[in-house]
Amino acid sequence: MKIIVDTSVWSLALRRGEQDTSHIIRELSELIKEVRVQLIGPIRQELLSGIKRAKQFDELKLYLSAFPDLPLETQDFEKAAGYFNTCRRNGIQGSNTDFLICALANTHGFEIFTTDKDFLNFQKYIPINLYQIRKDL
């Protein structure tokens, strides 16, 4: 099964020396080896946005080119908007990208690998499955 890897996980893996996140980085590395990582355009854009040095931007762009984007359809955006509205009615806030991730994961039967606790709140009101790190890695 493919896993949509959220920006929060990619960011931890791409940074160096921040905090003890080796288990998350190890899991992402295994998912990459297993060819289970699914990228979407909005996550690619978030990862590439704000990079100050052109060389670093080009290196990351090249690295991410190994991961094709899942095609997005009109229905995906409509489902994401519906999820946004459902969560908002229940007092839960989230970004458009977060709800697009949820919509795509639901439509394609993917899990979401994230460190963003907002997804735990989303899960109470919309049908998504969050990826759990394997204990044996």
C-alpha positions in Angstrom: 0.0 0.0 0.0 1.2 3.5 -0.8 1.7 6.1 1.9 1.3 9.8 1.5 4.2 11.3 3.4 3.3 14.7 4.8 5.5 17.7 4.7 6.2 17.4 8.5 7.9 14.0 8.0 9.9 15.1 4.9 11.1 18.2 6.8 12.4 16.2 9.7 14.3 13.9 7.3 15.7 16.8 5.3 17.0 18.7 8.3 20.1 17.7 10.1 20.8 17.6 13.8 17.5 19.0 15.1 16.0 16.6 17.6 15.9 12.9 18.1 13.7 11.9 15.2 15.8 9.0 13.9 12.9 6.5 14.2 10.8 8.7 11.8 13.7 9.1 9.4 14.5 5.4 9.5 10.8 4.6 8.7 10.7 7.0 5.8 13.9 5.5 4.5 12.3 2.0 4.6 9.2 3.2 2.9 11.3 4.8 0.1 13.2 1.5 -0.3 9.9 -0.4 -0.5 8.7 2.1 -3.2 5.6 2.9 -1.0 6.0 6.7 -0.8 3.5 8.8 -2.6 4.1 12.5 -3.2 1.6 15.1 -4.3 2.3 18.4 -5.9 1.2 20.6 -3.0 3.6 18.8 -0.6 6.4 19.1 -3.2 5.6 22.9 -3.4 5.7 23.2 0.4 9.1 21.4 0.6 10.6 23.6 -2.1 9.2 26.9 -0.9 11.3 29.2 1.1 14.7 27.7 0.2 17.1 30.6 0.0 20.0 29.2 -1.9 19.5 28.2 -5.6 21.9 25.3 -5.3 20.0 23.8 -2.3 16.7 24.3 -4.2 18.0 22.6 -7.3 19.4 19.7 -5.2 16.1 19.1 -3.4 14.2 19.4 -6.6 16.4 16.8 -8.2 16.0 14.5 -5.1 12.2 14.8 -5.1 12.1 14.1 -8.9 12.4 10.4 -8.0 8.9 10.6 -6.6 6.1 11.2 -9.2 3.1 13.3 -8.2 -0.3 11.6 -7.8 -2.5 13.2 -10.4 -5.2 15.5 -8.9 -8.8 15.5 -10.1 -11.6 18.0 -9.6 -13.3 15.5 -7.3 -10.3 15.5 -5.1 -10.6 19.2 -4.5 -14.3 18.9 -3.9 -13.8 16.1 -1.4 -11.1 18.1 0.4 -13.5 21.1 0.6 -16.2 18.9 2.1 -13.7 17.6 4.6 -12.7 21.1 5.5 -16.3 22.1 6.0 -17.1 19.0 8.1 -14.1 19.6 10.4 -14.8 23.3 10.6 -18.4 22.7 11.7 -16.9 20.6 14.5 -14.4 23.3 15.6 -11.4 21.7 13.9 -9.1 23.9 11.8 -6.7 22.7 9.1 -5.0 23.9 5.9 -6.2 23.3 2.4 -3.2 21.0 1.7 -4.0 18.9 4.8 -7.5 18.3 3.7 -6.4 17.6 0.1 -4.0 14.9 1.6 -7.0 13.5 3.5 -9.2 13.4 0.4 -6.5 11.7 -1.7 -5.7 9.2 1.0 -9.4 8.3 1.3 -10.0 8.1 -2.4 -7.0 5.9 -3.1 -7.0 3.8 0.1 -3.6 5.2 1.2 -2.5 5.9 4.7 -1.0 9.2 5.8 2.5 9.4 7.5 2.6 12.6 9.5 3.9 14.1 12.7 1.2 16.8 12.6 -1.2 16.2 15.5 -4.0 18.0 13.6 -4.6 14.8 11.6 -5.6 13.0 14.9 -8.4 15.6 15.2 -9.4 15.3 11.5 -9.6 11.5 12.0 -12.5 12.0 14.5 -14.7 13.4 11.8 -13.4 12.2 8.4 -12.5 8.7 7.1 -8.7 8.7 7.0 -6.0 6.2 8.2 -2.8 7.4 9.8 0.3 5.4 9.2 1.9 3.8 12.3 5.7 3.4 12.5 6.7 -0.2 12.6 8.2 -1.3 15.9 10.7 -3.7 14.4 12.8 -1.1 12.6 
